[in-house]
Protein backbone atom coordinates (compact mmCIF):
# COMPACT_ATOMS: atom_id res chain seq x y z
CA UNK A 1 0.00 0.00 0.00
CA UNK A 2 1.42 3.39 -1.01
CA UNK A 3 0.55 7.02 -0.52
CA UNK A 4 -0.91 8.92 -3.46
CA UNK A 5 0.68 12.41 -3.23
CA UNK A 6 -1.52 13.81 -5.98
CA UNK A 7 -4.71 12.74 -4.16
CA UNK A 8 -3.39 14.29 -0.94
CA UNK A 9 -2.67 17.59 -2.73
CA UNK A 10 -6.05 17.62 -4.46
CA UNK A 11 -7.94 16.77 -1.28
CA UNK A 12 -6.07 19.14 1.03
CA UNK A 13 -8.27 22.24 0.37
CA UNK A 14 -11.41 20.21 1.14
CA UNK A 15 -10.00 18.49 4.24
CA UNK A 16 -8.53 21.69 5.70
CA UNK A 17 -12.01 23.25 5.74
CA UNK A 18 -12.70 21.01 8.73
CA UNK A 19 -9.95 22.75 10.71
CA UNK A 20 -12.38 25.54 11.66
CA UNK A 21 -14.67 23.20 13.61
CA UNK A 22 -11.69 21.36 15.05
CA UNK A 23 -10.27 24.59 16.49
CA UNK A 24 -13.72 25.84 17.51
CA UNK A 25 -14.41 22.72 19.56
CA UNK A 26 -10.90 22.69 21.05
CA UNK A 27 -10.66 26.37 22.00
CA UNK A 28 -14.21 26.85 23.28
CA UNK A 29 -14.06 23.60 25.25
CA UNK A 30 -10.72 24.62 26.75
CA UNK A 31 -12.01 28.03 27.85
CA UNK A 32 -15.36 26.83 29.22
CA UNK A 33 -13.77 23.75 30.79
CA UNK A 34 -11.09 25.86 32.47
CA UNK A 35 -13.64 28.23 33.99
CA UNK A 36 -15.68 25.28 35.31
CA UNK A 37 -12.52 23.60 36.58
CA UNK A 38 -11.65 26.56 38.80
CA UNK A 39 -14.97 26.30 40.62
CA UNK A 40 -14.62 22.53 40.84
CA UNK A 41 -11.09 22.80 42.23
CA UNK A 42 -12.21 25.26 44.92
CA UNK A 43 -15.19 23.05 45.77
CA UNK A 44 -12.94 19.98 45.87
CA UNK A 45 -10.71 21.73 48.43
CA UNK A 46 -13.64 23.00 50.48
CA UNK A 47 -14.09 21.98 54.11
CA UNK A 48 -17.83 21.70 53.49
CA UNK A 49 -18.92 18.21 52.47
CA UNK A 50 -21.91 19.54 50.48
CA UNK A 51 -19.44 21.30 48.18
CA UNK A 52 -16.61 18.78 48.28
CA UNK A 53 -18.57 15.59 47.52
CA UNK A 54 -20.53 16.87 44.48
CA UNK A 55 -17.22 18.07 43.01
CA UNK A 56 -15.58 14.70 43.70
CA UNK A 57 -18.50 12.88 42.10
CA UNK A 58 -18.42 15.09 38.99
CA UNK A 59 -14.65 14.74 38.56
CA UNK A 60 -14.81 10.97 39.08
CA UNK A 61 -17.63 10.58 36.55
CA UNK A 62 -15.99 12.69 33.86
CA UNK A 63 -12.58 11.06 34.27
CA UNK A 64 -14.08 7.58 34.46
CA UNK A 65 -16.32 7.63 31.38
CA UNK A 66 -15.21 7.74 27.71
CA UNK A 67 -15.87 11.05 26.01
CA UNK A 68 -17.27 9.11 23.04
CA UNK A 69 -20.02 7.65 25.24
CA UNK A 70 -20.78 11.12 26.61
CA UNK A 71 -21.06 12.55 23.09
CA UNK A 72 -23.55 9.84 22.13
CA UNK A 73 -25.58 10.51 25.28
CA UNK A 74 -25.83 14.21 24.41
CA UNK A 75 -26.50 13.79 20.69
CA UNK A 76 -28.56 10.60 20.56
CA UNK A 77 -29.67 9.94 24.12
CA UNK A 78 -31.08 13.31 25.15
CA UNK A 79 -33.59 13.45 22.26
CA UNK A 80 -35.33 10.50 23.93
CA UNK A 81 -36.29 12.85 26.78
CA UNK A 82 -37.11 15.72 24.43
CA UNK A 83 -33.80 17.62 24.56
CA UNK A 84 -32.13 18.20 21.22
CA UNK A 85 -28.64 19.51 20.41
CA UNK A 86 -27.14 19.93 16.98
CA UNK A 87 -23.88 18.08 16.41
CA UNK A 88 -21.52 21.01 17.05
CA UNK A 89 -23.37 22.09 20.20
CA UNK A 90 -23.31 18.53 21.55
CA UNK A 91 -19.57 18.36 20.88
CA UNK A 92 -18.93 21.70 22.59
CA UNK A 93 -20.93 20.71 25.67
CA UNK A 94 -19.41 17.23 25.81
CA UNK A 95 -15.78 18.27 25.51
CA UNK A 96 -16.22 21.28 27.83
CA UNK A 97 -17.76 19.23 30.62
CA UNK A 98 -15.34 16.36 30.17
CA UNK A 99 -12.18 18.48 30.08
CA UNK A 100 -13.34 20.37 33.19
CA UNK A 101 -12.97 17.17 35.21
CA UNK A 102 -9.33 16.77 34.21
CA UNK A 103 -8.41 20.43 34.58
CA UNK A 104 -10.07 20.58 38.01
CA UNK A 105 -7.55 18.10 39.38
CA UNK A 106 -4.68 19.98 37.73
CA UNK A 107 -5.82 23.28 39.24
CA UNK A 108 -6.46 21.68 42.63
CA UNK A 109 -2.93 20.28 42.71
CA UNK A 110 -1.50 23.65 41.65
CA UNK A 111 -3.44 25.47 44.37
CA UNK A 112 -2.31 22.96 46.99
CA UNK A 113 1.29 23.43 45.87
CA UNK A 114 1.27 27.02 47.16
CA UNK A 115 2.79 27.14 50.67
CA UNK A 116 0.22 27.38 53.48
CA UNK A 117 2.16 30.30 54.93
CA UNK A 118 0.84 32.46 52.12
CA UNK A 119 -2.74 31.67 53.14
CA UNK A 120 -1.87 32.47 56.73
CA UNK A 121 -0.14 35.70 55.77
CA UNK A 122 -3.13 36.83 53.73
CA UNK A 123 -5.47 36.05 56.62
CA UNK A 124 -3.25 38.04 58.96
CA UNK A 125 -3.48 41.00 56.59
CA UNK A 126 -7.28 40.82 56.65
CA UNK A 127 -7.85 39.29 53.22
CA UNK A 128 -11.04 37.34 52.71
CA UNK A 129 -10.77 33.85 51.24
CA UNK A 130 -11.91 34.88 47.76
CA UNK A 131 -9.45 37.79 47.80
CA UNK A 132 -6.62 35.46 48.80
CA UNK A 133 -7.52 33.08 45.99
CA UNK A 134 -7.92 35.82 43.38
CA UNK A 135 -4.90 38.00 44.15
CA UNK A 136 -2.36 35.69 45.76
CA UNK A 137 -2.99 32.00 45.15
CA UNK A 138 -4.38 31.81 41.59
CA UNK A 139 -1.66 33.97 39.93
CA UNK A 140 0.98 31.61 41.31
CA UNK A 141 -0.99 28.41 40.78
CA UNK A 142 -1.62 29.14 37.10
CA UNK A 143 2.13 29.20 36.47
CA UNK A 144 2.43 25.76 37.98
CA UNK A 145 -0.55 24.46 36.02
CA UNK A 146 0.35 25.81 32.56
CA UNK A 147 2.39 22.78 31.34
CA UNK A 148 -0.35 20.33 32.33
CA UNK A 149 -3.11 22.57 30.97
CA UNK A 150 -1.20 22.77 27.70
CA UNK A 151 -1.25 18.98 27.51
CA UNK A 152 -5.03 19.01 28.07
CA UNK A 153 -5.43 21.42 25.17
CA UNK A 154 -3.32 19.23 22.90
CA UNK A 155 -5.43 16.26 23.90
CA UNK A 156 -8.60 18.25 23.12
CA UNK A 157 -7.35 19.03 19.62
CA UNK A 158 -6.69 15.35 18.93
CA UNK A 159 -9.79 14.08 20.71
CA UNK A 160 -11.98 16.47 18.72
CA UNK A 161 -11.71 13.91 15.91
CA UNK A 162 -14.25 11.86 17.89
CA UNK A 163 -16.84 14.51 17.02
CA UNK A 164 -16.88 12.97 13.55
CA UNK A 165 -18.88 10.08 15.05
CA UNK A 166 -21.81 12.44 15.65
CA UNK A 167 -21.48 13.99 12.16
CA UNK A 168 -19.50 17.14 13.04
CA UNK A 169 -17.75 18.32 9.90
CA UNK A 170 -14.22 18.58 11.28
CA UNK A 171 -10.82 17.45 9.98
CA UNK A 172 -11.22 13.72 10.45
CA UNK A 173 -14.78 13.66 9.12
CA UNK A 174 -13.64 15.49 5.97
CA UNK A 175 -10.87 12.94 5.49
CA UNK A 176 -13.38 10.12 5.92
CA UNK A 177 -15.60 11.58 3.20
CA UNK A 178 -12.72 11.66 0.70
CA UNK A 179 -11.54 8.21 1.76
CA UNK A 180 -15.01 6.79 1.17
CA UNK A 181 -15.26 8.43 -2.24
CA UNK A 182 -11.77 7.47 -3.51
CA UNK A 183 -11.33 4.18 -1.60
CA UNK A 184 -7.85 5.37 -0.63
CA UNK A 185 -8.11 5.47 3.15
CA UNK A 186 -4.36 5.15 3.67
CA UNK A 187 -3.49 8.38 1.88
CA UNK A 188 -6.28 10.38 3.49
CA UNK A 189 -5.59 9.22 7.04
CA UNK A 190 -1.89 9.93 6.63
CA UNK A 191 -2.79 13.40 5.35
CA UNK A 192 -5.08 14.18 8.29
CA UNK A 193 -2.50 12.79 10.73
CA UNK A 194 0.10 15.21 9.35
CA UNK A 195 -2.34 18.13 9.66
CA UNK A 196 -3.05 17.27 13.30
CA UNK A 197 0.68 16.94 13.89
CA UNK A 198 1.44 20.38 12.44
CA UNK A 199 -1.36 21.98 14.48
CA UNK A 200 -0.04 20.35 17.66
CA UNK A 201 3.51 21.51 16.90
CA UNK A 202 2.27 25.10 16.63
CA UNK A 203 0.33 24.79 19.89
CA UNK A 204 3.34 23.24 21.64
CA UNK A 205 5.52 26.13 20.45
CA UNK A 206 3.04 28.65 21.85
CA UNK A 207 2.92 26.69 25.11
CA UNK A 208 6.73 26.74 25.39
CA UNK A 209 6.78 30.48 24.73
CA UNK A 210 4.13 31.08 27.41
CA UNK A 211 6.02 28.94 29.92
CA UNK A 212 9.23 30.90 29.31
CA UNK A 213 7.40 34.23 29.72
CA UNK A 214 5.81 33.09 32.97
CA UNK A 215 9.18 31.84 34.22
CA UNK A 216 10.86 35.18 33.39
CA UNK A 217 8.09 37.18 35.07
CA UNK A 218 8.41 34.95 38.10
C-alpha positions in Angstrom: 0.0 0.0 0.0 1.4 3.4 -1.0 0.5 7.0 -0.5 -0.9 8.9 -3.5 0.7 12.4 -3.2 -1.5 13.8 -6.0 -4.7 12.7 -4.2 -3.4 14.3 -0.9 -2.7 17.6 -2.7 -6.0 17.6 -4.5 -7.9 16.8 -1.3 -6.1 19.1 1.0 -8.3 22.2 0.4 -11.4 20.2 1.1 -10.0 18.5 4.2 -8.5 21.7 5.7 -12.0 23.2 5.7 -12.7 21.0 8.7 -10.0 22.8 10.7 -12.4 25.5 11.7 -14.7 23.2 13.6 -11.7 21.4 15.1 -10.3 24.6 16.5 -13.7 25.8 17.5 -14.4 22.7 19.6 -10.9 22.7 21.1 -10.7 26.4 22.0 -14.2 26.9 23.3 -14.1 23.6 25.2 -10.7 24.6 26.8 -12.0 28.0 27.9 -15.4 26.8 29.2 -13.8 23.7 30.8 -11.1 25.9 32.5 -13.6 28.2 34.0 -15.7 25.3 35.3 -12.5 23.6 36.6 -11.7 26.6 38.8 -15.0 26.3 40.6 -14.6 22.5 40.8 -11.1 22.8 42.2 -12.2 25.3 44.9 -15.2 23.0 45.8 -12.9 20.0 45.9 -10.7 21.7 48.4 -13.6 23.0 50.5 -14.1 22.0 54.1 -17.8 21.7 53.5 -18.9 18.2 52.5 -21.9 19.5 50.5 -19.4 21.3 48.2 -16.6 18.8 48.3 -18.6 15.6 47.5 -20.5 16.9 44.5 -17.2 18.1 43.0 -15.6 14.7 43.7 -18.5 12.9 42.1 -18.4 15.1 39.0 -14.7 14.7 38.6 -14.8 11.0 39.1 -17.6 10.6 36.6 -16.0 12.7 33.9 -12.6 11.1 34.3 -14.1 7.6 34.5 -16.3 7.6 31.4 -15.2 7.7 27.7 -15.9 11.1 26.0 -17.3 9.1 23.0 -20.0 7.7 25.2 -20.8 11.1 26.6 -21.1 12.5 23.1 -23.6 9.8 22.1 -25.6 10.5 25.3 -25.8 14.2 24.4 -26.5 13.8 20.7 -28.6 10.6 20.6 -29.7 9.9 24.1 -31.1 13.3 25.2 -33.6 13.4 22.3 -35.3 10.5 23.9 -36.3 12.8 26.8 -37.1 15.7 24.4 -33.8 17.6 24.6 -32.1 18.2 21.2 -28.6 19.5 20.4 -27.1 19.9 17.0 -23.9 18.1 16.4 -21.5 21.0 17.0 -23.4 22.1 20.2 -23.3 18.5 21.5 -19.6 18.4 20.9 -18.9 21.7 22.6 -20.9 20.7 25.7 -19.4 17.2 25.8 -15.8 18.3 25.5 -16.2 21.3 27.8 -17.8 19.2 30.6 -15.3 16.4 30.2 -12.2 18.5 30.1 -13.3 20.4 33.2 -13.0 17.2 35.2 -9.3 16.8 34.2 -8.4 20.4 34.6 -10.1 20.6 38.0 -7.5 18.1 39.4 -4.7 20.0 37.7 -5.8 23.3 39.2 -6.5 21.7 42.6 -2.9 20.3 42.7 -1.5 23.6 41.6 -3.4 25.5 44.4 -2.3 23.0 47.0 1.3 23.4 45.9 1.3 27.0 47.2 2.8 27.1 50.7 0.2 27.4 53.5 2.2 30.3 54.9 0.8 32.5 52.1 -2.7 31.7 53.1 -1.9 32.5 56.7 -0.1 35.7 55.8 -3.1 36.8 53.7 -5.5 36.0 56.6 -3.3 38.0 59.0 -3.5 41.0 56.6 -7.3 40.8 56.7 -7.8 39.3 53.2 -11.0 37.3 52.7 -10.8 33.8 51.2 -11.9 34.9 47.8 -9.5 37.8 47.8 -6.6 35.5 48.8 -7.5 33.1 46.0 -7.9 35.8 43.4 -4.9 38.0 44.1 -2.4 35.7 45.8 -3.0 32.0 45.2 -4.4 31.8 41.6 -1.7 34.0 39.9 1.0 31.6 41.3 -1.0 28.4 40.8 -1.6 29.1 37.1 2.1 29.2 36.5 2.4 25.8 38.0 -0.5 24.5 36.0 0.4 25.8 32.6 2.4 22.8 31.3 -0.3 20.3 32.3 -3.1 22.6 31.0 -1.2 22.8 27.7 -1.3 19.0 27.5 -5.0 19.0 28.1 -5.4 21.4 25.2 -3.3 19.2 22.9 -5.4 16.3 23.9 -8.6 18.2 23.1 -7.3 19.0 19.6 -6.7 15.4 18.9 -9.8 14.1 20.7 -12.0 16.5 18.7 -11.7 13.9 15.9 -14.3 11.9 17.9 -16.8 14.5 17.0 -16.9 13.0 13.6 -18.9 10.1 15.1 -21.8 12.4 15.6 -21.5 14.0 12.2 -19.5 17.1 13.0 -17.8 18.3 9.9 -14.2 18.6 11.3 -10.8 17.4 10.0 -11.2 13.7 10.5 -14.8 13.7 9.1 -13.6 15.5 6.0 -10.9 12.9 5.5 -13.4 10.1 5.9 -15.6 11.6 3.2 -12.7 11.7 0.7 -11.5 8.2 1.8 -15.0 6.8 1.2 -15.3 8.4 -2.2 -11.8 7.5 -3.5 -11.3 4.2 -1.6 -7.8 5.4 -0.6 -8.1 5.5 3.2 -4.4 5.1 3.7 -3.5 8.4 1.9 -6.3 10.4 3.5 -5.6 9.2 7.0 -1.9 9.9 6.6 -2.8 13.4 5.3 -5.1 14.2 8.3 -2.5 12.8 10.7 0.1 15.2 9.3 -2.3 18.1 9.7 -3.1 17.3 13.3 0.7 16.9 13.9 1.4 20.4 12.4 -1.4 22.0 14.5 0.0 20.3 17.7 3.5 21.5 16.9 2.3 25.1 16.6 0.3 24.8 19.9 3.3 23.2 21.6 5.5 26.1 20.4 3.0 28.6 21.9 2.9 26.7 25.1 6.7 26.7 25.4 6.8 30.5 24.7 4.1 31.1 27.4 6.0 28.9 29.9 9.2 30.9 29.3 7.4 34.2 29.7 5.8 33.1 33.0 9.2 31.8 34.2 10.9 35.2 33.4 8.1 37.2 35.1 8.4 35.0 38.1 
